[in-house]
Amino acid sequence: MAVRDSGNEDLEMGSTGLLREEEKDQSPVGSHVPPQKGFRKKVIDVFCIGLNIMSTVTLVFLNKWIFQDAQLKNMQISFAMWHFTCTSIVLYLASRKPFNLFVPIRLPFLQMLPLCSFFAGFLILGNLSLAYNSIGFYQLAKIMTTPCVAFLQYIYLGKSITTLTMGALASVCVGVALTNTGAAGTTTLGASIAIAAFTVTAFYQVWIGKKMKDFSVSSPQLLLNQAPISVLLLAFLAPFFDTVPNVAIIPRDTLIALFLSGLAAAALNLSQFLIIGRMSALTFNVASNVKTIIILTYGWVSEGRALTLKDTLGIVLALGGATLYSQLSSK
């Protein structure tokens, strides 16, 4: 179930696509969605995906820039706390006047702790993967989140996947893998972190969809509870794992990038919830694969790298599979 905010009915969320199926079953015979509302929903869906892609691409390059500083590279927990703090502030403001985008509610603290642990874990592991791997391998490892999510949904939620949908997802994975092959490169430590990152991320993406149904909340309502609790959890760990930096020797442009990364992280976390809540965890991962192509293409252009036939084939397969999956998931 989902809470429909009286100020904005377009914030209703589903549980990894399950709510949409339930609503279809419960709709009265002859009911239909008004064309205007249907168009409005599509516009919002496109905006959510666009926001997610833009914020992710920006955040990846900002984080890679920040992690080039040796001091900030050893402050992963504090870095995550900064991102969660920005997310909390943005959501708090969004729930107040004059925005009133959703009604904030308080969820049971103890029940939120396990989910917040995964929330913090997936972000920290993802940042570590980016810090200890090349951008190419970092993106390559993230591809495995898609089949991981499909497997978890099948095992724990009993959600079946049609043959055509499996073909679309396979096309995306093969396409992105082909595109990433030339850029892959890592160490044993980097590979281990990447494996842990996509595994925890898959669990987290499926779990938040289920929690929205269990708590009967929208994605912003759940995230507004998660982010502050995650800051509190990490505050106990930071003194043991992070080093205190000498801010005076950190370049000014790096500090600006650090500030901007917090804003990008807030937009990313919010858009991630919106995509998974409105569509499904798999739709979110297909969007992630599209982001991979954009990130690598920008990297190639900046490096003066020419596209090969294999790269071109990979882009066609990935974007074609993403388009097909989007069509299938909207039916």
Secondary structure, 3 states (H helix, E strand, C coil): CCCCECCEHHHCCCCCCHHHHHHHHHCCCCCCCCHHHHHHHHHHHHHHHHHHHHHHHHHHHHHHHHCCCHHHHCCHHHHHHHHHHHHHHHHHHHCCCCCCCCCCCCCCHHHHHHHHHHHHHHHHHHHHHHHHCCHHHHHHHHCCHHHHHHHHHHHHCCCCCCHHHHHHHHHHHHHHHHHHHHHCCCCHHHHHHHHHHHHHHHHHHHHHHHHHHHHCCCHHHHHHHHHHHHHHHHHHHHHHHCCCCCHHHCCHHHHHHHHHHHHHHHHHHHHHHHHHHHCCHHHHHHHHHHHHHHHHHHHHHHHCCCCCHHHHHHHHHHHHHHHHHHHHHCC
